[in-house]
Amino acid sequence: MHAYSGATDHNRNNPASGKGRLSRPTTMVLAALAIRLGVSAIMAQSFVDPFRGYWHFGWEMGRIAQSICQGQGFASPFFDPSGPTAMLPPAYPYLVALCMKLFGGFTTASALGILTLNSIFASFTVLPVYFLARRVFDEKAAVVAGWVWVFFPYSIYLSGGRIYSDTLACLIASLLWLQTIRLKDSRATTDWLLWGALWGAAGLVSPALLGPLPFLAIWLIVQRREADRPWLVPGIVAGCAFLALITPWTLRNYRVFHRLVPLRDGFWMEVHVGYNGDTSDVTPDSAHPTTSSAEYAQWQRLGEIGYMDAKKSEALAFIGQHPGFAVWVALRHFLNMWTGFWSLDPRFLANEPFHIPNVLFTTAITLLLLAGFRYAWLEGKWQDVFPLALIIFTFPLVYYVTHTSMDYRHPLDPIIVIMISYCVVEWRRRRAINVAGQKLAAVEAGTGT
């Protein structure tokens, strides 16, 4: 028995042992990358479809990237040249443009290059997932969370099945969530500089990531004041880093559109898509310029800024005239975000054949997420997981008032994976304790003690 225990301890601490290798974050990153690159290689050809001028090659991202490659600048997000745009933030379209410039436009090689970048972003997300789980919980939860991310279906699909900024946004988000937790006790000014820079990068990739910023800033201020640690000067350092990154893009937009457009101008178009009276789909074809000839004609007639102003007026008028219906739609968006459910209408299901399986999977994940938070509460870890709960609560708010989608939720997936992994680890620990207790009780009953 003693020899067995010694061998077990040796294997546990020996880096060359199989168990040690499987516990390494680098092994998880490589495994995740291999899976995602395999999917990317299979999917790359599917993006080279000339339908509507290669529209499925990144949608608006691809069209803007094409405009950049043609020397027309950051412009024309739809089918025809329409001039400068601020409908999307700049970072990812420029990455797509770089791949198109290197590999020849709308080609299989370009698609594979972009999907490889997506795969790298998704695979390296293992690292913040692992280290955040280890910081909040323990090594066991971190290892489980890392391997769950390796095989997490949404991460695999969004890296190999879409040319879009989802995986880059998720990587930046996971680094932000980790860095926020680290700042609670950090004494290094460079940590605050990094935090501000990550928020700036988030704004240039996906401005929706900025939703939790004020709430997390307040949480940090309270935590550091209670610990009698400075927060004002470090906070100013972070704010300067943030502004240094986003200001050039804001100035570009002001110069081009003669109005303040901090990061992107499409908010009211997205509200209109969600609140226009058509609930046949989460994003109905009748409400977007890319799927409605009437909307596209209005876009061409008014120009980008005029169109966005029109959508603001239309959305506010509709909500004002139908407040009860708007509340009902917002509740449906909430339900869709956390269960994947939208409708059982046969016409909707015909267009979404995987809707029911996705509902079952998403609902199960949400229940495990809630169970993980419950276990954290019971184990006295609520203060540790509170900022994660704050992110879960605040990040989707913008989507409840616009419209929802599973890919929009992807920046929360690292936290979801961590909490469901902790749920599984804690459930197994409690089960082991119960089994051991039952065995001990049986032994005591058998000996009469």
C-alpha positions in Angstrom: 0.0 0.0 0.0 2.8 2.4 0.9 4.7 1.6 -2.3 1.5 2.2 -4.4 1.0 5.6 -2.7 4.7 6.5 -3.4 4.3 5.6 -7.1 1.2 7.6 -7.3 2.9 10.7 -5.8 5.8 10.2 -8.2 3.5 10.1 -11.2 1.6 13.1 -10.0 4.7 15.3 -9.7 6.6 13.9 -12.7 6.3 16.2 -15.7 6.9 13.2 -18.0 4.0 11.2 -16.7 0.8 11.1 -18.8 -1.3 12.6 -16.0 1.2 15.5 -15.7 1.1 16.2 -19.4 -2.6 16.2 -19.6 -2.7 18.7 -16.8 -0.5 21.2 -18.6 -2.3 24.2 -20.2 0.1 23.9 -23.2 -1.2 20.4 -23.9 -4.7 21.7 -23.8 -3.9 24.5 -26.2 -2.3 22.2 -28.7 -5.2 19.7 -28.5 -7.7 22.6 -29.0 -5.7 23.9 -31.9 -5.5 20.5 -33.6 -9.3 20.1 -33.4 -10.1 23.6 -34.7 -7.6 23.5 -37.5 -9.1 20.2 -38.6 -12.5 21.7 -38.7 -11.2 24.8 -40.5 -9.6 22.7 -43.2 -12.9 20.9 -43.8 -14.9 24.1 -43.8 -12.7 26.5 -45.8 -14.0 25.6 -49.2 -17.6 26.3 -48.2 -16.8 30.1 -47.9 -15.8 30.4 -51.5 -19.3 30.6 -52.8 -19.9 33.5 -55.3 -23.5 33.9 -54.2 -24.2 37.7 -53.8 -20.6 38.5 -54.4 -19.2 36.1 -51.9 -21.5 37.4 -49.2 -21.0 34.5 -46.8 -17.3 35.2 -46.8 -17.5 37.2 -43.6 -20.7 39.1 -44.4 -20.1 42.8 -43.6 -16.6 41.9 -42.4 -15.7 40.5 -45.8 -17.2 43.4 -47.8 -15.3 46.0 -45.7 -12.1 43.9 -46.1 -12.6 43.8 -49.8 -12.9 47.6 -49.9 -9.7 47.9 -47.9 -7.9 45.6 -50.3 -9.2 47.6 -53.3 -7.8 50.8 -51.9 -11.2 52.3 -51.0 -10.6 52.4 -47.3 -12.8 51.2 -44.5 -16.1 51.3 -46.5 -19.0 49.6 -48.2 -20.3 47.0 -45.7 -23.0 45.7 -48.1 -23.3 44.8 -51.7 -22.5 48.0 -53.6 -19.9 50.8 -52.9 -21.5 53.1 -50.4 -18.6 55.1 -49.0 -16.9 55.2 -45.6 -18.5 53.2 -42.8 -18.5 52.9 -39.0 -21.0 50.1 -38.9 -18.3 47.8 -37.5 -15.2 48.4 -35.3 -12.0 48.3 -37.2 -9.8 45.5 -35.8 -11.2 42.3 -37.3 -12.0 43.7 -40.8 -8.3 44.7 -41.1 -7.2 41.2 -40.1 -9.5 39.8 -42.8 -8.1 42.3 -45.3 -4.6 41.2 -44.4 -5.4 37.6 -45.1 -7.2 38.5 -48.4 -4.2 40.6 -49.4 -1.8 37.8 -48.7 -3.8 34.9 -50.2 -5.7 36.5 -53.0 -9.2 37.8 -52.1 -12.2 35.5 -51.9 -10.2 32.3 -52.1 -9.9 29.0 -50.2 -6.4 30.0 -49.1 -7.7 33.3 -47.7 -10.6 31.5 -45.9 -8.2 29.0 -44.5 -5.8 31.8 -43.3 -8.7 33.6 -41.5 -10.0 30.4 -40.0 -6.5 29.6 -38.8 -6.4 32.9 -37.0 -9.8 32.1 -35.5 -8.5 28.7 -34.4 -5.4 30.3 -32.7 -7.6 32.8 -30.9 -10.0 30.1 -29.7 -7.2 27.7 -28.7 -5.3 30.3 -26.7 -8.5 31.1 -24.8 -7.7 27.9 -22.9 -5.0 29.8 -20.9 -7.2 32.5 -19.3 -9.9 29.9 -18.8 -7.4 27.6 -16.9 -5.8 30.4 -14.9 -9.1 32.1 -14.0 -10.5 28.8 -12.8 -7.4 28.1 -10.8 -7.4 31.5 -9.2 -11.1 31.5 -8.3 -11.4 27.7 -7.4 -8.5 25.3 -7.5 -6.2 23.2 -9.8 -8.7 20.4 -10.3 -11.4 22.8 -11.5 -8.9 24.5 -13.7 -7.8 21.3 -15.4 -11.4 20.3 -16.0 -12.3 23.7 -17.3 -9.4 23.7 -19.7 -10.3 20.4 -21.2 -14.0 21.3 -21.4 -12.9 24.4 -23.4 -10.9 22.1 -25.7 -14.0 20.3 -26.7 -16.6 23.1 -26.2 -18.9 22.9 -29.3 -19.5 26.7 -29.6 -15.8 27.5 -29.6 -15.1 24.8 -32.2 -17.9 26.0 -34.5 -17.2 29.7 -34.2 -13.5 29.2 -35.0 -13.9 26.8 -37.9 -17.4 27.6 -39.2 -17.6 31.4 -39.3 -15.4 34.2 -40.7 -16.2 36.7 -37.9 -14.7 38.3 -34.9 -16.3 35.9 -32.3 -13.2 34.0 -31.2 -11.0 37.1 -31.0 -13.7 38.9 -28.9 -13.9 35.9 -26.7 -10.1 35.7 -26.2 -10.0 39.4 -25.2 -13.0 39.0 -23.0 -11.5 36.0 -21.1 -8.2 38.0 -20.6 -10.3 40.9 -19.3 -12.2 38.7 -16.9 -8.9 37.3 -15.6 -7.2 40.6 -15.3 -10.1 42.1 -13.5 -9.9 39.5 -10.8 -6.1 40.0 -10.6 -6.5 43.7 -10.1 -8.3 43.2 -6.8 -4.9 42.5 -5.0 -2.4 43.9 -7.6 0.1 46.5 -6.6 1.7 46.9 -10.0 0.8 49.9 -12.2 1.5 47.8 -15.3 -1.4 45.6 -14.4 -3.7 48.6 -14.6 -2.1 49.7 -17.8 -2.7 46.2 -19.3 -6.3 46.3 -18.0 -7.0 49.6 -19.8 -5.3 48.4 -22.9 -7.5 45.3 -23.0 -10.6 47.4 -22.6 -9.4 49.5 -25.5 -8.8 46.4 -27.6 -12.2 45.1 -26.7 -13.8 48.3 -28.0 -12.0 48.0 -31.3 -13.0 44.4 -31.7 -16.5 44.3 -30.2 -17.9 47.3 -28.4 -20.5 45.1 -26.7 -17.7 43.9 -24.4 -17.6 47.3 -22.8 -21.0 46.7 -21.1 -19.6 45.3 -17.8 -16.9 47.9 -17.6 -18.6 50.5 -15.3 -19.9 47.7 -13.0 -16.5 46.0 -12.7 -14.8 49.3 -12.1 -17.2 50.0 -9.2 -16.5 46.5 -7.8 -12.8 47.1 -8.0 -13.0 50.5 -6.3 -15.0 49.0 -3.4 -12.7 46.1 -3.0 -9.5 48.2 -3.0 -11.0 50.8 -0.7 -11.9 48.1 1.8 -8.3 46.7 1.6 -6.9 50.3 1.9 -5.2 50.0 -1.5 -5.0 52.9 -4.0 -7.4 53.0 -6.9 -7.7 56.5 -8.2 -4.3 56.9 -9.8 -4.2 53.4 -11.1 -7.7 53.9 -12.5 -6.5 57.0 -14.3 -3.6 55.1 -15.8 -6.1 52.4 -17.1 -8.4 55.1 -18.4 -5.5 56.7 -20.3 -4.5 53.4 -21.9 -8.1 52.8 -22.9 -8.5 56.3 -24.5 -5.2 56.0 -26.2 -6.4 53.0 -28.1 -9.9 54.1 -29.1 -9.4 57.8 -29.7 -7.8 57.5 -33.1 -10.8 55.5 -34.4 -13.2 58.0 -32.8 -11.4 60.9 -34.4 -11.5 59.2 -37.8 -15.3 58.7 -37.5 -15.7 62.4 -36.5 -13.7 63.5 -39.5 -15.6 61.3 -41.9 -19.2 61.7 -40.5 -19.0 65.1 -38.8 -20.5 63.7 -35.6 -19.3 61.8 -32.5 -19.3 58.0 -33.3 -17.0 56.6 -30.6 -16.8 53.0 -32.0 -19.6 52.0 -34.3 -22.9 53.5 -35.4 -25.2 50.5 -35.9 -26.9 50.4 -32.5 -30.3 51.7 -33.6 -30.3 49.4 -36.7 -29.9 46.5 -34.3 -32.7 47.8 -32.1 -34.9 48.1 -35.2 -34.1 44.5 -36.1 -35.4 43.3 -32.7 -38.3 45.7 -32.3 -40.3 46.1 -35.5 -43.3 43.9 -35.0 -41.9 40.9 -36.9 -41.0 38.1 -34.5 -41.0 35.3 -37.1 -37.2 35.0 -36.3 -34.8 36.4 -33.8 -33.4 38.4 -36.7 -36.2 38.6 -39.2 -35.4 39.0 -42.9 -37.8 41.9 -43.2 -35.8 44.2 -41.0 -32.2 44.2 -42.3 -30.7 45.8 -45.4 -28.9 42.5 -46.3 -32.2 40.5 -46.4 -34.8 43.1 -47.3 -34.9 44.9 -50.6 -36.9 47.7 -49.0 -34.4 48.3 -46.2 -31.5 48.1 -48.6 -33.2 50.7 -50.9 -33.6 53.0 -47.9 -29.9 52.4 -47.0 -28.9 53.5 -50.5 -31.2 56.5 -50.5 -30.3 57.9 -47.1 -26.7 56.8 -46.8 -25.3 55.2 -43.6 -25.8 58.0 -41.1 -29.2 58.9 -42.5 -30.3 55.3 -42.4 -29.2 54.9 -38.8 -31.1 58.1 -37.8 -34.2 56.7 -39.6 -33.9 53.4 -37.7 -33.6 55.3 -34.4 -36.8 57.2 -35.1 -38.7 54.0 -36.3 -37.6 51.9 -33.4 -38.4 54.5 -30.7 -41.8 55.2 -32.4 -42.6 51.4 -32.5 -41.6 50.9 -28.8 -43.5 54.0 -27.8 -46.7 52.8 -29.5 -46.3 49.1 -28.4 -44.7 49.2 -24.9 -46.2 46.0 -23.7 -45.2 44.1 -26.9 -41.6 45.6 -26.5 -41.4 44.2 -23.0 -42.6 40.8 -24.2 -39.9 40.8 -27.0 -37.2 41.7 -24.4 -38.3 38.8 -22.3 -38.1 36.5 -25.3 -34.6 37.8 -26.0 -33.7 36.9 -22.4 -35.1 33.5 -22.8 -33.4 33.0 -26.1 -30.0 34.0 -24.6 -30.2 31.4 -21.9 -32.1 28.6 -23.4 -31.7 29.1 -27.2 -35.5 28.9 -27.6 -37.3 31.2 -29.9 -40.3 29.6 -31.6 -42.0 26.3 -32.4 -43.6 27.6 -35.6 -43.1 25.0 -38.3 -41.8 27.6 -40.8 -39.2 28.7 -38.3 -38.1 25.2 -37.4 -37.9 24.3 -41.1 -35.2 27.0 -41.5 -33.5 26.1 -38.2 -33.3 22.3 -38.1 -31.0 22.2 -35.1 -33.1 24.5 -33.0 -34.5 21.9 -30.6 -31.2 20.1 -30.0 -29.6 23.5 -29.4 -32.3 24.4 -26.9 -31.7 21.2 -25.0 -27.9 21.8 -25.0 -28.1 25.5 -24.1 -30.7 24.9 -21.3 -28.5 22.2 -19.8 -25.5 24.5 -19.8 -27.5 27.3 -18.1 -28.7 24.9 -15.4 -25.2 23.7 -14.7 -24.0 27.3 -14.6 -26.6 28.1 -12.0 -25.7 25.0 -10.0 -22.1 26.1 -10.1 -23.0 29.4 -8.6 -25.1 27.7 -6.0 -22.3 25.4 -5.0 -20.0 28.5 -4.7 -22.5 30.1 -2.4 -22.8 27.0 -0.2 -19.0 26.7 0.0 -18.5 30.3 1.0 -16.9 31.3 -2.3 -19.5 33.9 -3.2 -17.1 36.8 -2.9 -14.7 35.1 -5.3 -17.3 34.4 -7.9 -19.3 37.7 -7.5 -17.4 39.5 -10.3 -18.1 36.6 -12.6 -21.8 36.7 -11.7 -21.7 40.5 -12.3 -20.3 39.9 -15.8 -23.0 37.2 -16.5 -25.7 39.7 -15.5 -24.5 42.9 -17.2 -22.9 41.8 -20.5 -26.1 40.6 -22.2 -28.2 43.7 -21.3 -27.4 45.4 -24.6 -28.7 42.3 -26.5 -32.0 42.1 -24.6 -32.8 45.6 -26.0 -31.5 44.7 -29.5 -31.6 41.0 -30.4 -29.9 37.9 -29.4 -27.8 35.0 -30.8 -25.7 32.2 -29.5 -22.5 33.8 -31.0 -23.3 37.1 -29.3 -23.0 35.2 -25.9 -19.6 33.7 -26.8 -17.6 36.2 -24.6 -19.5 34.7 -21.6 -18.6 31.1 -22.5 -15.3 31.1 -20.6 -17.1 31.9 -17.4 -19.9 29.4 -18.2 -17.3 26.7 -18.8 -15.5 27.5 -15.6 -18.7 27.4 -13.5 -20.0 24.2 -15.0 -16.6 22.6 -14.5 -16.6 23.7 -10.9 -20.2 22.3 -10.6 -19.0 18.9 -11.8 -15.9 18.9 -9.6 -17.9 19.9 -6.5 -20.7 17.5 -7.2 -18.1 14.6 -7.4 -16.4 15.8 -4.2 -19.7 15.8 -2.3 -20.6 12.5 -3.7 -17.3 11.0 -2.6 -17.8 12.4 0.9 -21.3 10.9 1.0 -20.1 7.5 -0.2 -17.2 7.5 2.3 -19.7 8.5 5.1 -22.0 5.6 4.1 -19.1 3.1 4.1 -17.9 4.3 7.5 -21.4 4.1 8.9 -21.7 0.6 7.6 -18.4 -0.4 9.1 -19.4 1.1 12.5 -22.8 -0.7 12.3 -21.1 -4.0 11.6 -18.6 -3.7 14.5 -21.3 -2.5 16.9 -19.5 0.8 17.6 
